[in-house]
Amino acid sequence: MIDPDPHTQTSDLRLLIADDHDLVRESIAALLKQEGDILVTTVATLDEALAAVEKSGRFDLVLLDYKMPGMNGLDGLARMRKSNDGHPVALMSGNASRAVAEEAIGSGAAGFIPKTMASRSMASAVRFMAAGEVFVPYGFMQQDDTTVGDLSPRETEVLRGIAEGKSNKEIARDLELQEVTIKLYVKTLFRKLEARNRTHAVIIARDMNLL
């Protein structure tokens, strides 16, 4: 059944969640609704998700359970991307592998979310993907690796400054370093975290409990 939430406030983020596990679907929906500006529609199958888009128009973001009825692997992703008029569609799963996540991203998914993700990170990831960015938790993508690059103490200090919303100039002043030096630290920690930008770096770092 489609959640009857109204979609009348254009400033709100319209999210569609499709998952055949009732408890999981409604739990994720409930925590995201607490954000106040995320309007959530929930369905149980891919066909219901496609029908919801046809009925009410494209969503700012669609979250699809990777193994729910009708998905047929990544075929469901392609169908929903077309139906949602090219707007972001992401996959979520409780036990999919890193290889599946990489294939999904390569096929145009806006992201890949483990269902075990913390609520604060989940909300941040939803906003990030709705804004047009690609999101996959750093820890998840490292699950098959034997080593993970650690940040140096100075890189961690720079990361904290980024998380506080400070510019490179402000961080440089706080740490009594040159701005060009901060830029180098930012570039290095982005590489280590495999982050696309400052917001992505903060999301990844929080998922790894670095902040």
MDTraj code that builds the backbone (N, CA, C; nanometers):
import mdtraj as md
import numpy as np

residues = "MET ILE ASP PRO ASP PRO HIS THR GLN THR SER ASP LEU ARG LEU LEU ILE ALA ASP ASP HIS ASP LEU VAL ARG GLU SER ILE ALA ALA LEU LEU LYS GLN GLU GLY ASP ILE LEU VAL THR THR VAL ALA THR LEU ASP GLU ALA LEU ALA ALA VAL GLU LYS SER GLY ARG PHE ASP LEU VAL LEU LEU ASP TYR LYS MET PRO GLY MET ASN GLY LEU ASP GLY LEU ALA ARG MET ARG LYS SER ASN ASP GLY HIS PRO VAL ALA LEU MET SER GLY ASN ALA SER ARG ALA VAL ALA GLU GLU ALA ILE GLY SER GLY ALA ALA GLY PHE ILE PRO LYS THR MET ALA SER ARG SER MET ALA SER ALA VAL ARG PHE MET ALA ALA GLY GLU VAL PHE VAL PRO TYR GLY PHE MET GLN GLN ASP ASP THR THR VAL GLY ASP LEU SER PRO ARG GLU THR GLU VAL LEU ARG GLY ILE ALA GLU GLY LYS SER ASN LYS GLU ILE ALA ARG ASP LEU GLU LEU GLN GLU VAL THR ILE LYS LEU TYR VAL LYS THR LEU PHE ARG LYS LEU GLU ALA ARG ASN ARG THR HIS ALA VAL ILE ILE ALA ARG ASP MET ASN LEU LEU".split()
xyz = np.array([
    [0.0854, -0.1196, 0.0000],
    [0.0000, 0.0000, 0.0000],
    [0.0883, 0.1236, 0.0000],
    [0.0505, 0.2266, -0.0739],
    [0.1277, 0.3497, -0.0812],
    [0.0949, 0.4380, 0.0372],
    [0.1987, 0.4871, 0.1024],
    [0.1819, 0.5778, 0.2149],
    [0.1118, 0.7041, 0.1657],
    [0.0064, 0.7484, 0.2325],
    [-0.0725, 0.8608, 0.1837],
    [-0.0156, 0.9979, 0.2154],
    [0.1143, 1.0098, 0.2427],
    [0.1694, 1.1409, 0.2741],
    [0.1434, 1.2382, 0.1592],
    [0.1046, 1.3616, 0.1869],
    [0.0826, 1.4601, 0.0819],
    [0.2143, 1.5079, 0.0253],
    [0.2123, 1.5574, -0.0989],
    [0.3346, 1.6074, -0.1624],
    [0.3106, 1.7502, -0.2109],
    [0.2577, 1.8315, -0.1227],
    [0.2177, 1.9645, -0.1637],
    [0.3246, 2.0698, -0.1395],
    [0.4237, 2.0433, -0.0541],
    [0.5251, 2.1425, -0.0236],
    [0.6481, 2.1167, -0.1101],
    [0.6670, 2.2019, -0.2073],
    [0.7752, 2.1801, -0.3029],
    [0.9126, 2.1918, -0.2405],
    [0.9212, 2.2573, -0.1232],
    [1.0513, 2.2720, -0.0587],
    [1.0943, 2.1440, 0.0114],
    [1.0018, 2.0521, 0.0328],
    [1.0334, 1.9272, 0.0997],
    [1.0963, 1.8281, 0.0024],
    [1.1764, 1.7395, 0.0569],
    [1.2405, 1.6350, -0.0223],
    [1.1441, 1.5179, -0.0332],
    [1.1106, 1.4793, -0.1554],
    [1.0173, 1.3691, -0.1779],
    [1.0955, 1.2397, -0.1976],
    [1.0726, 1.1452, -0.1086],
    [1.1469, 1.0199, -0.1078],
    [1.0525, 0.9016, -0.1229],
    [1.0891, 0.8070, -0.2087],
    [1.0135, 0.6828, -0.2250],
    [1.0999, 0.5661, -0.1771],
    [1.0476, 0.4874, -0.0834],
    [1.1175, 0.3695, -0.0316],
    [1.0412, 0.2447, -0.0741],
    [1.1100, 0.1528, -0.1409],
    [1.0483, 0.0276, -0.1850],
    [1.1226, -0.0895, -0.1228],
    [1.0547, -0.1644, -0.0373],
    [1.1159, -0.2773, 0.0324],
    [1.0053, -0.3742, 0.0726],
    [1.0252, -0.5028, 0.0479],
    [0.9198, -0.5999, 0.0774],
    [0.9170, -0.6435, 0.2231],
    [1.0119, -0.5990, 0.3041],
    [1.0103, -0.6307, 0.4470],
    [0.9408, -0.5161, 0.5210],
    [0.8211, -0.5404, 0.5691],
    [0.7397, -0.4348, 0.6291],
    [0.8115, -0.3614, 0.7420],
    [0.8703, -0.4361, 0.8342],
    [0.9332, -0.3753, 0.9513],
    [1.0501, -0.2863, 0.9111],
    [1.1338, -0.3374, 0.8201],
    [1.2493, -0.2602, 0.7746],
    [1.2036, -0.1331, 0.7037],
    [1.1092, -0.1490, 0.6121],
    [1.0600, -0.0363, 0.5324],
    [1.0020, 0.0731, 0.6223],
    [0.9159, 0.0344, 0.7131],
    [0.8494, 0.1332, 0.7974],
    [0.9445, 0.1939, 0.9005],
    [1.0432, 0.1169, 0.9440],
    [1.1406, 0.1702, 1.0402],
    [1.2257, 0.2788, 0.9759],
    [1.2726, 0.2513, 0.8542],
    [1.3524, 0.3510, 0.7824],
    [1.2680, 0.4743, 0.7532],
    [1.1438, 0.4523, 0.7112],
    [1.0546, 0.5645, 0.6817],
    [1.0308, 0.6505, 0.8053],
    [1.0106, 0.5856, 0.9193],
    [0.9810, 0.6586, 1.0425],
    [1.0980, 0.7470, 1.0849],
    [1.2198, 0.6944, 1.0759],
    [1.3335, 0.7743, 1.1208],
    [1.3588, 0.8912, 1.0258],
    [1.3310, 0.8725, 0.8966],
    [1.3516, 0.9810, 0.8008],
    [1.2417, 1.0870, 0.8110],
    [1.1206, 1.0457, 0.8448],
    [1.0121, 1.1415, 0.8635],
    [1.0401, 1.2347, 0.9807],
    [1.1178, 1.1879, 1.0764],
    [1.1510, 1.2700, 1.1928],
    [1.2347, 1.3924, 1.1544],
    [1.2934, 1.3895, 1.0349],
    [1.3728, 1.5037, 0.9892],
    [1.2843, 1.6267, 0.9677],
    [1.1559, 1.6040, 0.9415],
    [1.0632, 1.7151, 0.9291],
    [1.0413, 1.7678, 0.7888],
    [1.1403, 1.7535, 0.7031],
    [1.1260, 1.8069, 0.5675],
    [1.1421, 1.6982, 0.4611],
    [1.1330, 1.5721, 0.5026],
    [1.1407, 1.4606, 0.4087],
    [1.0042, 1.3935, 0.4031],
    [0.9393, 1.4020, 0.2879],
    [0.8082, 1.3398, 0.2681],
    [0.8302, 1.1998, 0.2120],
    [0.7896, 1.0997, 0.2862],
    [0.8217, 0.9609, 0.2533],
    [0.6988, 0.8849, 0.2029],
    [0.7159, 0.8190, 0.0884],
    [0.6158, 0.7279, 0.0358],
    [0.6757, 0.5876, 0.0411],
    [0.5990, 0.4888, 0.0870],
    [0.6518, 0.3528, 0.0992],
    [0.5687, 0.2535, 0.0185],
    [0.6371, 0.1587, -0.0448],
    [0.5735, 0.0507, -0.1201],
    [0.6521, -0.0776, -0.0964],
    [0.5967, -0.1913, -0.1415],
    [0.6573, -0.3204, -0.1100],
    [0.7226, -0.3909, -0.2283],
    [0.6959, -0.3464, -0.3503],
    [0.7518, -0.4133, -0.4680],
    [0.7961, -0.3114, -0.5716],
    [0.8724, -0.3575, -0.6689],
    [0.9153, -0.2687, -0.7761],
    [0.7955, -0.2200, -0.8566],
    [0.7013, -0.3093, -0.8852],
    [0.5830, -0.2688, -0.9626],
    [0.5055, -0.1589, -0.8905],
    [0.4947, -0.1698, -0.7582],
    [0.4247, -0.0661, -0.6821],
    [0.5029, 0.0642, -0.6857],
    [0.6357, 0.0535, -0.6855],
    [0.7191, 0.1734, -0.6924],
    [0.7016, 0.2439, -0.8266],
    [0.7004, 0.1667, -0.9333],
    [0.6809, 0.2242, -1.0667],
    [0.5434, 0.2898, -1.0769],
    [0.4438, 0.2257, -1.0165],
    [0.3080, 0.2810, -1.0178],
    [0.3014, 0.4114, -0.9386],
    [0.3753, 0.4187, -0.8274],
    [0.3757, 0.5393, -0.7448],
    [0.4347, 0.6573, -0.8217],
    [0.5416, 0.6305, -0.8983],
    [0.6032, 0.7364, -0.9781],
    [0.5081, 0.7814, -1.0887],
    [0.4423, 0.6871, -1.1518],
    [0.3487, 0.7198, -1.2596],
    [0.2314, 0.8029, -1.2069],
    [0.1884, 0.7713, -1.0848],
    [0.0726, 0.8397, -1.0273],
    [0.1047, 0.9806, -0.9800],
    [0.2176, 0.9972, -0.9106],
    [0.2448, 1.1265, -0.8464],
    [0.3623, 1.2033, -0.9053],
    [0.4267, 1.1501, -1.0081],
    [0.5406, 1.2199, -1.0675],
    [0.6722, 1.1776, -1.0056],
    [0.7788, 1.2265, -1.0628],
    [0.9116, 1.1830, -1.0197],
    [0.9393, 1.2224, -0.8744],
    [1.0242, 1.1410, -0.8084],
    [1.0660, 1.1668, -0.6709],
    [1.2080, 1.2254, -0.6715],
    [1.2409, 1.2984, -0.5646],
    [1.3760, 1.3526, -0.5533],
    [1.4778, 1.2406, -0.5354],
    [1.4327, 1.1302, -0.4743],
    [1.5185, 1.0133, -0.4554],
    [1.4317, 0.8900, -0.4370],
    [1.4735, 0.7799, -0.4989],
    [1.4058, 0.6515, -0.4807],
    [1.5058, 0.5529, -0.4208],
    [1.4674, 0.4858, -0.3124],
    [1.5491, 0.3814, -0.2501],
    [1.4848, 0.2468, -0.2782],
    [1.5576, 0.1588, -0.3458],
    [1.5058, 0.0270, -0.3812],
    [1.5797, -0.0826, -0.3066],
    [1.5048, -0.1750, -0.2470],
    [1.5665, -0.2938, -0.1878],
    [1.6198, -0.3805, -0.3020],
    [1.7458, -0.4163, -0.2937],
    [1.8118, -0.4876, -0.4035],
    [1.7463, -0.6225, -0.4343],
    [1.6906, -0.6895, -0.3323],
    [1.6383, -0.8248, -0.3529],
    [1.4877, -0.8370, -0.3396],
    [1.4158, -0.7275, -0.3503],
    [1.2704, -0.7373, -0.3388],
    [1.2086, -0.7882, -0.4697],
    [1.0834, -0.8335, -0.4646],
    [1.0163, -0.8855, -0.5843],
    [1.0185, -0.7880, -0.7017],
    [1.0528, -0.8424, -0.8196],
    [1.0510, -0.7638, -0.9421],
    [1.1821, -0.7010, -0.9810],
    [1.2814, -0.7043, -0.8918],
    [1.4073, -0.6351, -0.9206],
    [1.4906, -0.7046, -1.0293],
    [1.4973, -0.8380, -1.0228],
    [1.5792, -0.9112, -1.1208],
    [1.7190, -0.8520, -1.1336],
    [1.7876, -0.8487, -1.0203],
    [1.9216, -0.7907, -1.0204],
    [1.9154, -0.6408, -1.0434],
    [1.9956, -0.5929, -1.1374],
    [2.0009, -0.4497, -1.1644],
    [1.9017, -0.4062, -1.2721],
    [1.8219, -0.4990, -1.3238],
    [1.7203, -0.4619, -1.4224],
    [1.6197, -0.3649, -1.3609],
    [1.5861, -0.3890, -1.2334],
    [1.4920, -0.3020, -1.1643],
    [1.5448, -0.1606, -1.1497],
    [1.6753, -0.1495, -1.1275],
    [1.7377, -0.0181, -1.1176],
    [1.7206, 0.0595, -1.2481],
    [1.7474, -0.0062, -1.3590],
    [1.7353, 0.0591, -1.4898],
    [1.5916, 0.1030, -1.5169],
    [1.4962, 0.0168, -1.4834],
    [1.3551, 0.0497, -1.5067],
    [1.3125, 0.1705, -1.4232],
    [1.3563, 0.1734, -1.2976],
    [1.3166, 0.2837, -1.2115],
    [1.3857, 0.4140, -1.2523],
    [1.5105, 0.4075, -1.2933],
    [1.5793, 0.5288, -1.3373],
    [1.5069, 0.5912, -1.4556],
    [1.4606, 0.5078, -1.5465],
    [1.3862, 0.5571, -1.6625],
    [1.2517, 0.6149, -1.6192],
    [1.1826, 0.5456, -1.5316],
    [1.0516, 0.5897, -1.4856],
    [1.0611, 0.7192, -1.4055],
    [1.1688, 0.7346, -1.3274],
    [1.1846, 0.8521, -1.2421],
    [1.2484, 0.9686, -1.3162],
    [1.2458, 0.9621, -1.4477],
    [1.2884, 1.0723, -1.5339],
    [1.4342, 1.1119, -1.5099],
    [1.5181, 1.0105, -1.4833],
    [1.6595, 1.0369, -1.4672],
    [1.7013, 1.0900, -1.3317],
    [1.6065, 1.1104, -1.2409],
    [1.6398, 1.1590, -1.1070],
    [1.6949, 1.0432, -1.0225],
    [1.7661, 1.0761, -0.9134],
    [1.8425, 0.9757, -0.8380],
    [1.7629, 0.8542, -0.7912],
    [1.8224, 0.7374, -0.8149],
    [1.7696, 0.6107, -0.7663],
    [1.8848, 0.5350, -0.7014],
    [1.8679, 0.4933, -0.5782],
    [1.9734, 0.4226, -0.5053],
    [1.9240, 0.2854, -0.4610],
    [2.0186, 0.1973, -0.4320],
    [1.9853, 0.0639, -0.3827],
    [2.0196, 0.0524, -0.2355],
    [1.9472, -0.0331, -0.1658],
    [1.9813, -0.0645, -0.0274],
    [1.9690, -0.2143, -0.0073],
    [2.0471, -0.2661, 0.0861],
    [2.0476, -0.4104, 0.1090],
    [2.0986, -0.4409, 0.2488],
    [2.0586, -0.5569, 0.2973],
    [2.1064, -0.5992, 0.4280],
    [2.2292, -0.6877, 0.4202],
    [2.2550, -0.7453, 0.3011],
    [2.3668, -0.8398, 0.2938],
    [2.4365, -0.8451, 0.1575],
    [2.4145, -0.7484, 0.0713],
    [2.4806, -0.7507, -0.0596],
    [2.6300, -0.7252, -0.0439],
    [2.7069, -0.7708, -0.1420],
    [2.8521, -0.7596, -0.1365],
    [2.9020, -0.6275, -0.1937],
    [3.0277, -0.6021, -0.1698],
    [3.0930, -0.4851, -0.2268],
    [3.0876, -0.4902, -0.3790],
    [3.1041, -0.6079, -0.4365],
    [3.1023, -0.6215, -0.5825],
    [2.9679, -0.5775, -0.6398],
    [2.8592, -0.6128, -0.5716],
    [2.7257, -0.5726, -0.6167],
    [2.7125, -0.4209, -0.6097],
    [2.7622, -0.3622, -0.5026],
    [2.7558, -0.2166, -0.4876],
    [2.8325, -0.1475, -0.5998],
    [2.9507, -0.1974, -0.6310],
    [3.0313, -0.1377, -0.7370],
    [2.9608, -0.1499, -0.8718],
    [2.8976, -0.2643, -0.8968],
    [2.8255, -0.2835, -1.0225],
    [2.7053, -0.1894, -1.0296],
    [2.6378, -0.1710, -0.9169],
    [2.5223, -0.0819, -0.9134],
    [2.5635, 0.0621, -0.9447],
    [2.6712, 0.1074, -0.8830],
    [2.7197, 0.2435, -0.9083],
    [2.7595, 0.2583, -1.0545],
    [2.8244, 0.1544, -1.1078],
    [2.8630, 0.1568, -1.2479],
    [2.7439, 0.1590, -1.3412],
    [2.6299, 0.1122, -1.2928],
    [2.5082, 0.1086, -1.3744],
    [2.4214, 0.2331, -1.3547],
    [2.4727, 0.3289, -1.2803],
    [2.4019, 0.4557, -1.2648],
    [2.3293, 0.4782, -1.1343],
    [2.3440, 0.3877, -1.0374],
    [2.2795, 0.4086, -0.9077],
    [2.3375, 0.5321, -0.8392],
    [2.2531, 0.6032, -0.7663],
    [2.2981, 0.7218, -0.6940],
    [2.3726, 0.6846, -0.5663],
    [2.3628, 0.5578, -0.5283],
    [2.4313, 0.5145, -0.4081],
    [2.3913, 0.3739, -0.3710],
    [2.4538, 0.3237, -0.2644],
    [2.4259, 0.1896, -0.2140],
    [2.4298, 0.1977, -0.0620],
    [2.3159, 0.1708, 0.0020],
    [2.3038, 0.1916, 0.1459],
    [2.2799, 0.0605, 0.2205],
    [2.3667, 0.0250, 0.3146],
    [2.3392, -0.0907, 0.4011],
    [2.2224, -0.0566, 0.4935],
    [2.1336, -0.1514, 0.5160],
    [2.0183, -0.1247, 0.6016],
    [2.0580, -0.1074, 0.7473],
    [2.1789, -0.1433, 0.7803],
    [2.2268, -0.1308, 0.9177],
    [2.2859, 0.0070, 0.9456],
    [2.2822, 0.0973, 0.8492],
    [2.3414, 0.2305, 0.8668],
    [2.2739, 0.3063, 0.9810],
    [2.3525, 0.3807, 1.0560],
    [2.3001, 0.4608, 1.1662],
    [2.2012, 0.5645, 1.1144],
    [2.1022, 0.5999, 1.1963],
    [1.9950, 0.6891, 1.1518],
    [2.0466, 0.8248, 1.1060],
    [2.1413, 0.8827, 1.1786],
    [2.1930, 1.0139, 1.1402],
    [2.2636, 1.0059, 1.0053],
    [2.3407, 0.9012, 0.9851],
    [2.4097, 0.8837, 0.8582],
    [2.3114, 0.8569, 0.7451],
    [2.2055, 0.7834, 0.7740],
    [2.1046, 0.7539, 0.6733],
    [2.0423, 0.8830, 0.6209],
    [2.0035, 0.9718, 0.7112],
    [1.9422, 1.0983, 0.6707],
    [2.0390, 1.1825, 0.5896],
    [2.1640, 1.1868, 0.6328],
    [2.2650, 1.2640, 0.5592],
    [2.2865, 1.2067, 0.4199],
    [2.2902, 1.0737, 0.4116],
    [2.3111, 1.0087, 0.2826],
    [2.1952, 1.0369, 0.1875],
    [2.0729, 1.0353, 0.2396],
    [1.9545, 1.0633, 0.1578],
    [1.9632, 1.2040, 0.0993],
    [1.9978, 1.3003, 0.1821],
    [2.0100, 1.4384, 0.1333],
    [2.1223, 1.4503, 0.0310],
    [2.2306, 1.3825, 0.0573],
    [2.3471, 1.3866, -0.0308],
    [2.3117, 1.3342, -0.1697],
    [2.2440, 1.2200, -0.1747],
    [2.2084, 1.1603, -0.3028],
    [2.1001, 1.2410, -0.3747],
    [2.0048, 1.2938, -0.2985],
    [1.8998, 1.3755, -0.3589],
    [1.9576, 1.5004, -0.4237],
    [2.0733, 1.5446, -0.3732],
    [2.1399, 1.6627, -0.4291],
    [2.2192, 1.6291, -0.5546],
    [2.2207, 1.5003, -0.5923],
    [2.2878, 1.4620, -0.7160],
    [2.4240, 1.3976, -0.6992],
    [2.4641, 1.3721, -0.5744],
    [2.5933, 1.3094, -0.5486],
    [2.5775, 1.1577, -0.5368],
    [2.6901, 1.0880, -0.5442],
    [2.6918, 0.9423, -0.5297],
    [2.7432, 0.9070, -0.3901],
    [2.6731, 0.8184, -0.3212],
    [2.7113, 0.7833, -0.1846],
    [2.7205, 0.6331, -0.1636],
    [2.8328, 0.5891, -0.1078],
    [2.8493, 0.4531, -0.0577],
    [2.9355, 0.4642, 0.0677],
    [2.8944, 0.4060, 0.1811],
    [2.9740, 0.4155, 0.3034],
    [3.1154, 0.3621, 0.2829],
    [3.2120, 0.4377, 0.3282],
    [3.3517, 0.3992, 0.3107],
    [3.3802, 0.2625, 0.3719],
    [3.3293, 0.2401, 0.4936],
    [3.3545, 0.1124, 0.5598],
    [3.2995, -0.0056, 0.4820],
    [3.1844, 0.0134, 0.4189],
    [3.1240, -0.0939, 0.3399],
    [3.2112, -0.1272, 0.2199],
    [3.2636, -0.0259, 0.1532],
    [3.3452, -0.0485, 0.0342],
    [3.4819, -0.1063, 0.0683],
    [3.5192, -0.1012, 0.1965],
    [3.6472, -0.1564, 0.2390],
    [3.6331, -0.2945, 0.3026],
    [3.5139, -0.3511, 0.3021],
    [3.4894, -0.4740, 0.3772],
    [3.5693, -0.5941, 0.3275],
    [3.6095, -0.5939, 0.2006],
    [3.6869, -0.7054, 0.1471],
    [3.8363, -0.6781, 0.1460],
    [3.8769, -0.5595, 0.1928],
    [4.0181, -0.5222, 0.1925],
    [4.0841, -0.5599, 0.3240],
    [4.2130, -0.5799, 0.3195],
    [4.2863, -0.6184, 0.4398],
    [4.3399, -0.4978, 0.5159],
    [4.3533, -0.3832, 0.4492],
    [4.4051, -0.2639, 0.5153],
    [4.3208, -0.1432, 0.4775],
    [4.3151, -0.0491, 0.5669],
    [4.2457, 0.0763, 0.5426],
    [4.3403, 0.1898, 0.5788],
    [4.3574, 0.2846, 0.4875],
    [4.4489, 0.3955, 0.5128],
    [4.4031, 0.4806, 0.6295],
    [4.4917, 0.5035, 0.7258],
    [4.4588, 0.5844, 0.8419],
    [4.4961, 0.7297, 0.8175],
    [4.4196, 0.8201, 0.8774],
    [4.4527, 0.9613, 0.8703],
    [4.5563, 0.9948, 0.9754],
    [4.6462, 1.0849, 0.9408],
    [4.7453, 1.1321, 1.0367],
    [4.6765, 1.2248, 1.1363],
    [4.7392, 1.2525, 1.2514],
    [4.6794, 1.3435, 1.3487],
    [4.6467, 1.4801, 1.2879],
    [4.7366, 1.5313, 1.2032],
    [4.7126, 1.6617, 1.1417],
    [4.5964, 1.6555, 1.0428],
    [4.5878, 1.5475, 0.9667],
    [4.4758, 1.5311, 0.8729],
    [4.3436, 1.5236, 0.9484],
    [4.3473, 1.4593, 1.0659],
    [4.2268, 1.4500, 1.1481],
    [4.1850, 1.5878, 1.1984],
    [4.2826, 1.6700, 1.2345],
    [4.2516, 1.8064, 1.2788],
    [4.1877, 1.8864, 1.1657],
    [4.2413, 1.8706, 1.0459],
    [4.1852, 1.9399, 0.9294],
    [4.0430, 1.8899, 0.9031],
    [4.0238, 1.7605, 0.9165],
    [3.8914, 1.7015, 0.8952],
    [3.7910, 1.7575, 0.9955],
    [3.8321, 1.7752, 1.1193],
    [3.7416, 1.8326, 1.2197],
    [3.7016, 1.9749, 1.1800],
    [3.7972, 2.0483, 1.1268],
    [3.7672, 2.1838, 1.0817],
    [3.6658, 2.1829, 0.9689],
    [3.6815, 2.0893, 0.8765],
    [3.5866, 2.0759, 0.7655],
    [3.4481, 2.0428, 0.8196],
    [3.4427, 1.9510, 0.9178],
    [3.3146, 1.9103, 0.9764],
    [3.2454, 2.0270, 1.0464],
    [3.3237, 2.1236, 1.0937],
    [3.2687, 2.2420, 1.1605],
    [3.2291, 2.3507, 1.0611],
    [3.2480, 2.3196, 0.9322],
    [3.2078, 2.4137, 0.8280],
    [3.3075, 2.5247, 0.8021],
    [3.4304, 2.5079, 0.8481],
    [3.5314, 2.6112, 0.8307],
    [3.5965, 2.6040, 0.6928],
    [3.6385, 2.7185, 0.6437],
    [3.7102, 2.7245, 0.5164],
    [3.8555, 2.6852, 0.5385],
    [3.9280, 2.6616, 0.4286],
    [4.0708, 2.6292, 0.4403],
    [4.1455, 2.7419, 0.5102],
    [4.1071, 2.8642, 0.4808],
    [4.1732, 2.9795, 0.5421],
    [4.1528, 2.9809, 0.6934],
    [4.0300, 2.9515, 0.7356],
    [3.9993, 2.9496, 0.8788],
    [4.0718, 2.8357, 0.9491],
    [4.0768, 2.7194, 0.8847],
    [4.1486, 2.6053, 0.9436],
    [4.2970, 2.6377, 0.9550],
    [4.3511, 2.6998, 0.8525],
    [4.4932, 2.7377, 0.8537],
    [4.5226, 2.8318, 0.9702],
    [4.4328, 2.9277, 0.9939],
    [4.4522, 3.0218, 1.1042],
    [4.4476, 2.9493, 1.2386],
    [4.3520, 2.8573, 1.2538],
    [4.3380, 2.7835, 1.3799],
    [4.4604, 2.6976, 1.4094],
    [4.5163, 2.6367, 1.3048],
    [4.6295, 2.5447, 1.3226],
    [4.7648, 2.6135, 1.3041],
    [4.7584, 2.7434, 1.2770],
    [4.8801, 2.8224, 1.2561],
    [4.9659, 2.7652, 1.1435],
    [4.8996, 2.7359, 1.0321],
    [4.9665, 2.6841, 0.9131],
    [4.9300, 2.7706, 0.7937],
    [5.0028, 2.7529, 0.6837],
    [4.9715, 2.8243, 0.5613],
    [4.8490, 2.7620, 0.4948],
    [4.7682, 2.8443, 0.4267],
    [4.6486, 2.7934, 0.3596],
    [4.6830, 2.6888, 0.2547],
    [4.7942, 2.7079, 0.1841],
    [4.8342, 2.6111, 0.0820],
    [4.8645, 2.4750, 0.1442],
    [4.9146, 2.4764, 0.2691],
    [4.9424, 2.3513, 0.3393],
    [4.8122, 2.2798, 0.3720],
    [4.7114, 2.3555, 0.4130],
    [4.5811, 2.2967, 0.4427],
    [4.5215, 2.2343, 0.3178],
    [4.5374, 2.3011, 0.2049],
    [4.4860, 2.2477, 0.0786],
    [4.5479, 2.1117, 0.0481],
    [4.6771, 2.0975, 0.0780],
    [4.7447, 1.9698, 0.0552],
    [4.6904, 1.8616, 0.1484],
    [4.6664, 1.8991, 0.2742],
    [4.6095, 1.8029, 0.3693],
    [4.4692, 1.7601, 0.3248],
    [4.3902, 1.8564, 0.2778],
    [4.2544, 1.8251, 0.2318],
    [4.2598, 1.7280, 0.1147],
    [4.3491, 1.7537, 0.0216],
    [4.3626, 1.6669, -0.0950],
    [4.4008, 1.5250, -0.0531],
    [4.4915, 1.5131, 0.0427],
    [4.5375, 1.3824, 0.0889],
    [4.4267, 1.3066, 0.1622],
    [4.3551, 1.3749, 0.2515],
    [4.2507, 1.3038, 0.3269],
    [4.1329, 1.2678, 0.2366],
    [4.1054, 1.3497, 0.1335],
    [4.0027, 1.3126, 0.0357],
    [4.0414, 1.1824, -0.0336],
    [4.1695, 1.1705, -0.0691],
    [4.2165, 1.0492, -0.1372],
    [4.2055, 0.9291, -0.0445],
    [4.2453, 0.9459, 0.0806],
    [4.2413, 0.8343, 0.1750],
    [4.0973, 0.7899, 0.2050],
    [4.0062, 0.8864, 0.2088],
    [3.8665, 0.8544, 0.2389],
    [3.7865, 0.8238, 0.1132],
    [3.8488, 0.8453, -0.0032],
    [3.7801, 0.8290, -0.1318],
    [3.6557, 0.9166, -0.1374],
    [3.6730, 1.0402, -0.0914],
    [3.5626, 1.1363, -0.0852],
    [3.5614, 1.2261, -0.2077],
    [3.4429, 1.2619, -0.2523],
    [3.4272, 1.3481, -0.3691],
    [3.4375, 1.4959, -0.3335],
    [3.3952, 1.5301, -0.2140],
    [3.3984, 1.6703, -0.1731],
    [3.3968, 1.6769, -0.0203],
    [3.3865, 1.7964, 0.0337],
    [3.3963, 1.8155, 0.1780],
    [3.2799, 1.7487, 0.2519],
    [3.1578, 1.7637, 0.1998],
    [3.0422, 1.7016, 0.2643],
    [3.0556, 1.5498, 0.2652],
    [3.0979, 1.4939, 0.1528],
    [3.1151, 1.3495, 0.1428],
    [3.2211, 1.3015, 0.2414],
    [3.3293, 1.3777, 0.2563],
    [3.4367, 1.3411, 0.3493],
    [3.3854, 1.3336, 0.4919],
    [3.3008, 1.4287, 0.5299],
    [3.2462, 1.4303, 0.6658],
    [3.1532, 1.3111, 0.6880],
    [3.0689, 1.2797, 0.5890],
    [2.9776, 1.1657, 0.6014],
    [3.0566, 1.0356, 0.6184],
    [3.1586, 1.0178, 0.5351],
    [3.2415, 0.8977, 0.5423],
    [3.3121, 0.8880, 0.6762],
    [3.3687, 1.0006, 0.7206],
    [3.4427, 1.0025, 0.8460],
    [3.3533, 0.9673, 0.9644],
    [3.2298, 1.0144, 0.9616],
    [3.1377, 0.9832, 1.0718],
    [3.0997, 0.8349, 1.0687],
    [3.0858, 0.7790, 0.9480],
    [3.0558, 0.6374, 0.9371],
    [3.1701, 0.5525, 0.9931],
    [3.2924, 0.6051, 0.9816],
    [3.4107, 0.5336, 1.0306],
    [3.4457, 0.5699, 1.1750],
    [3.3596, 0.6531, 1.2370],
    [3.3820, 0.6992, 1.3753],
    [3.5134, 0.7758, 1.3893],
    [3.5468, 0.8523, 1.2867],
    [3.6676, 0.9361, 1.2928],
    [3.6376, 1.0731, 1.3506],
    [3.5108, 1.1053, 1.3654],
    [3.4713, 1.2357, 1.4212],
    [3.3829, 1.2146, 1.5439],
])
top = md.Topology()
chain = top.add_chain()
for i, resn in enumerate(residues, 1):
    res = top.add_residue(resn, chain, resSeq=i)
    for name in ("N", "CA", "C"):
        top.add_atom(name, md.element.get_by_symbol(name[0]), res)
traj = md.Trajectory(xyz[None], top)
